[in-house]
Amino acid sequence: MSEVLNLQEKLVKEFVRMEAMLNGQAQTPVHTIRKQAMVRFTELGFPTIRHEEWKYTNIMPVVKNDYAFNNHTTSSVTKSDIASFLLPDVEANVLVFVNGSFAADLSTIISQKGVEVMPLAEAFKKKTTVVEKHFAKYALWQNDAMLALNTAFALNGAYIEIASGAVIEEPFHLLFVNDSRSQSTFAPARNLVVVGTNAEVTIVESNHTLVSGENYGFTNVVSEVVLADNARLHHYKVQQDVEQSYFVGALHAEQEATSVLNTVVITLSGGIVRNNLSAVLAGKGADTHFYGLYLVNGKTLVDNHTLADHAVAHCTSNELYKGIMDDRSTGVFNGKIMVRPDAQKTLAYQSNRNILMSPNATVNTKPQLEIFADDVKCSHGCTSGQLDDESVFYLRARGLDKEQARALLLYAFAGEITEKIQLGTLRERLESIIAERLHQELVS
């Protein structure tokens, strides 16, 4: 407990130091929210397993470390350091953030027409009206300690605004690098994405930690997304980090009429990984798709929390999360569908399926439905188990050995998620990584 209090006290001191550097920005409505969020974080404290939303995820290993803050001034991240983190053979807008701060020398912006993109710190000054309209309006921090913490330190991140009618061909890659090679580092970042009427864009988000010795990296990234009428966002999050990394992230979306949100979260490795994903279907005909795959081994813990909030009638949400767990890894899925009284004619589907490769692997799954309307079609379900012996036998009878049969079945199981990625080069890269991982695990 003393370790928790020590980190909380250090965070408060860091907030005071940060506030002193804001100059005129300290008097803005945005900073008023930051101060309120910091107060709320100190009241709530870090969540423990006694909190219902964190009962399966113990983050005490996270808070016991002594972190540096906003350590970009001493970071020496180079292009060669991040080369393997970039999307191969993709012409993309790349925004790199090192320890939460924008690294212009590592970033590349190619899309111009119909796009306004800049560090959020710059948007606070140049896009004040838009930022104040949306900042902290969808990522509700009042009863969420980790959201409150991120909101308090919301200084930098990506600001992306897509003009009405613009269809952006080049994807955006938001790359968050935590450089903890010299010391353990806490790296918060905040993104705001505004997609105009009839506009469409693809965003890929990934996080990586550079570590050495016994250092750890703690990354906390929150994205707020606004989709206007008939807007479309394809959002892909890829997580392939080191064991000494801790990640707590969230995406909160507000969808207007006939807008479409497609999200795919792929988690392949990391220490502790927590993903919160929510969408409010606030306009008639809004459509939300949540897809996720967690393929983890070792002692990795991955926790996915989702919420599809149907606020109005005639909206659809579809959710499928799959897990392949090996060694002593732990998976958590908590998916919630909320159908409010005015949300008649709702269609909402949710499924979580898991395959346990090891007797020491663990999955905790909790599908939830809260329905306050009577003219709806909703379903949810979950399964956890091992590979089907009959399917393995069927493939072996056709010439495959046992390892080949198991690998093929697992690859097909994962493929139902990866096929949802419309960015072909990213999909192919992930499929290759997954195929290699499955082969190595089955022959080892």
N, C-alpha and C positions, 0 to 999 in steps of 0.2 A: 504493500500500500504506500509506503514511503517513496518508492520509485515513481509511482503514479503521481503523487503530489509534487515531487521534484520536477517532473516534466511539465505538469500544469503550471507551476510557478515560473518555470523557465519560459513557457509560452507567453504568459502574461507579461513578463519583462521584455520579451522580444516584440510583443505588440506595442508596448509603450515606446520602444526604440524606433519601430517602424513608423509609428504615428508622428514622432518628432521630425521625421524626414519628409513628411508629406507637404509641408508648407501650406499653400493655399488650398490644396486638395483636402486638408483636414476639416474644412468647413462645408463640404459638399454633402448632399443627401446620401450619396453612396457611402461615405465614411460614417455617417450616422448609423447606417445599417451595420457596418463593420463593428462599431463599438457595441451596439446592442447584441450582436452575435457573439462577441468576445465575452460579454457579461453572462450570456446564456450558457456558453461553453463552460465557464467556471462554475456555474450552478449545477449543470448536468454532470460534468466530469466525464472521463473516458468510460465508454460502456463496458460492462462486465457480463459474464454469463448469466447473471441474475436478470438482465434485461431480456425480455421476450424476443426481441429482434436480433439478439446476439447470443442466444443460449447455446448455440453449437460452435461459436467462434470465440475463442479466448485470445484477446489481443494483448494480454499482459506481457508476452515476449516482445511486443512492439514498444511498449512504453518504458521498458527497463533500460533502454539505451540512452546515452548522452548525445543528443543530436546538435549539429551545427545548423544554422538557418541561413537561407538565401546565400549560399556559399559560392555563387557564380563568380565573384571577383577573384577567387583563388583557383577556379577550375581551369584546367588546361585541356579541355575536350577538343579534339581535332576531327577533321573530316574522316581520317582513317579510323578513328575510334568508333564512329557511327556508321561506317560504310556497310557493315553487315546488317544494320537495322533498317536500311532503306528498302523500298520496294524495287525489285529488279525489273528492268525493262519496262518501266512505267513512266510516262511523262506526267509528272505530278507537281502540284504546289506543295512544297515541303516547308513546314514551320517547325523548327527545332527549339525546344526549351530545355535549358540546362539548369537544373536545380530550381525550376520554376520560372526562370527568367528567359526572355526571348534572345536567341543567339542568331543575330542577323547574318554573321559570316558563315554560318552553317546552313542557312535557309535559302530557299529558291521559290520565288513567286512568278508564275508564268501566265496565269489567267488574269485578264484585265477587264474586258468588256462584261458589264453586268455584275462585277464583283467589287466589294470593298473588303479588304483584308488587312489587318494590322494587329499588333500586340494590344491586348486589352488595356494596358496602361496608357497607350496612346488614344484608344477609343474613349476612355474616361474624359479626355479633353476635347477630342475632335467630333465625337458622336454622343455628346452628353445627353441629348434628349432621348435618343433611342436606348442608350444604356440605362438611364434612370427609369425608363418605362418598363424594362424587362429584368433588370438585375435583381436577383433574390426573390422574384415573383413566382417561380415555379419550383425551385429547389428550396423547399420550406424547412428552414433550419431551427424553428422555434422548439421542436421536441426531438431534434436529432443532433447529438453532440458532434459527430464528425462533420456534418454539414455546417454546423455553427462554426466549427474550427476553420473549415475551408473559407467560409464567408468572411470571417474576421481577417484572414490573410489574403483576401482576393485582391491582389495587386496586378498580377500578370497572368498571361494565358493568351488564347487566340480569340480575336473578334472577326467573325465572318458574316457578311451580309450579302445575300444574293438578291438582285433586283427582280421585280415582277417580270415574268415571262422569260427569264434567262435560263437556259439549259447549259450547265457548265460541264464540258466534256472531260476536262482534266480533274482528277480527284484531288482532294486535299489530304495530305498526310500530316497529322499532328504527332510529332515524335517528342516524348518526354523522357529526358535522360537525367537520372540521378547520379551525380558524380560523387561517390563516397569513397574514393580511393585514398584520400588523405585523412578523412574522418567521417563518422556516420553523419548523415545529412537528412533533414526533413525538408521535403520539396513540395509545397502546395502550388496548385495552378487552377485557374478558373477560366472557362471558355463560354462565350456567348455566340450562338449561331441563330441568325434570323433569315429565314427563307421566304421570299415574297410570293405573291399570288402566281400560280401557274409556273413556278420556277422548280428546278431540279438540280441536285448536287449530290456528290458522293464524298464521304469523309471516312478516312481510315485513321484510327487512333491506336498508338502503341506506346508502351513504356518499357524502359530498360535501365538497369542499374549497373554501374561500373564500381566494383569493390575490390578491396585488397585486405589481407590480414583478417582481423576479426570485426571489421566495420560492417555496418548495415545501412541500407537505404530505406527510407520511409517516404513514399510518394502518395500524395492526396490530390486527385484531379476530379473536378466537378464540371459538367457541361450543362448549360441551360439552352434549350432548343425551342424555337418558335416557328411553327409551320403555318403560313397563311392559307387562304382558300386554295385548294387544289395543288398545293406544294408537295414536293416529293423529296425525301431525304433517305439515302442509303448510308447507313452508319455501320462500320465494321471495326470491332475492337479486337486486337490481337495481343495476347499476353504470353510471352516466352522469356521469362526473366530468371535470375539466379536464385539460389536458395536463401541468400542473405538479403532478400528484398521483401519489403512489406508494401502492399498496395491497397488503398481504400479509395474507390472511385464511384462516381455516380453520373448518370445521365437522366435529366428530367425534361420532358417534352410537353408542350402545349400544342394541340392540334385543332385547327379550324376546319370548316366544312370541306369534305371530300379530299382532305390531305392524306398522304400516305407516309408512314414511317416504317422502314425496313431496317431492323437491327440484327446483327450477328456478332456474338461474343465467343471468341475462341481462346480458351485457356489451356496452355501446354505445360507451363512450369512456373515456379515462383515459390516463395516461402509461405506467406499468408496473403491470399488474394480475396478481396471483398468487392463485389460489383453490385451496385444498386441501380435499378433501371425502372423508370416509371413514365407513363404517358397518360395525360388527361385528354380524353376524346371529347373536346368541347364544342365541336361543330358537327352538324348533321352529315352523315356519310363518311366520317373519318375512318381510316383503316390503319390498324397497327399490327405489325408482325415482330414477335420476339423469338429469336432463335439462338441457341447456345450449345456449345460443346466444350466439355472439360475432360481432357485426356491427361491425367497426371499420375505421377509415381513418387517414390521417395517418401518424404514427410509433408509434401505440399498439402496445404488446406485451401480449398477454393469454395467460396460462399457466394451464391447468386440469389439476390432478392429482387423480385419484379412486382410491378403493380400496373395493371391495366384498369384505369378509372373511367368508366363509361358515364359521362355526365349528361349526355343528351341522347335522343332516340336515333335509331337507324345507323348504328356504328358497329364495326366488326373488329375483333381482336383475335389473333391466332398465335399460340405460343407452343414451342417445342424445344425443350432442353434435354440434352443427352450427356451421360457421363460414362467414362471408362476409367476405372480406378484400379491402380496396382500398388504393390508394396504396402506401406503404412499410410497412404494418402487418405485424405478426408474430403468428402464432397458434401455440400449443403445446397439445397434448393428450397426456396420459400417463394412460391408464386401466388399472387393474390389477384382476383378479379373482383372489382367493385362495380355494381350496377345500381345507379341511383334511381330515385323514384320516377324521374322524367325520362329515363332511358328505355322506353319501350322499343320493341323490335330489335333488341340487342342480339348480336351473335358473338359468342365468346367461347373460345376453345383453348384448353391448356393441357399439356402432357409432359411428364418427366419420366425418362427411362434411363436406367443405369445398369451397367455390367461390372461386376466385381471380379477382378482378375486374381485377387489374393485374399486369403481368409483374414488378413490383417487390415484390409481396406474397409472404410466406413462411409456410408451414405446416410444422410438425414434429409428427408424430404417432407415438405409440408405444403400441399396444394390447398388453396383457400378460395371459397366463393362467398361473397356477401351480396345478396340480391334483394333489392327493394322495389322491383317492378315485376309485374306478373305476366307480361307478354314477351318472353325472351327465350332464347335457346342457348344454354350454357352447359359446358361439360368440363370435367377435369379428372385427372387420374395419374397414377405413378406406378412404376414397376422397378424392382431391383432384383438382380439375380446373376446367374452365370450364363455362359453361352449354351445354346440349345444343343444337346448331344445328338439329337436326330439330324439337325442341320449339318453338324460336323461329319456325322456318318455318311450323309448323302454326298457331300463333296469328296470324302475319302473314297467312296465307291466309284467315283469318276476320275480317279487317278491322282488326287492330291494327297500329300502326306498330312499328318495331323497338324503340324505347325502352319503349313500353307492354308489348310482349311480354316483354321482359327483366325489367321491373319486376314483372309479374304472376308470372312463374316464380320470381323471388327471394322475393317475398312468400309464395308457397305453400311454398317451401323453408323459410322461417323459421317459417311458421305451424304446422308440425308440432311445433314446440317451444312456441310461445306458447299453443297450444290446450290444453296440459297445465296451464295456470294456471286454477284453479277460481274464484279471486276475480275475478268478472266485470269490475268497474270497472278493476282493475289490468291485466287482459288487454287490455281495449279501449284503454286509454291506451297501452300498449306497442305494440299493433298500429298505432295511429295514428302514433306516433313512427317506427316502422320503415317504414311506408308513405311517410312524408314524406322520411325519409333516403334510401330507395332511389330515389325520384323525383329528388331533388336530385343524387344521385351520377350517375345515368344521363343527365341533361340537361346537366350541367356539363361 
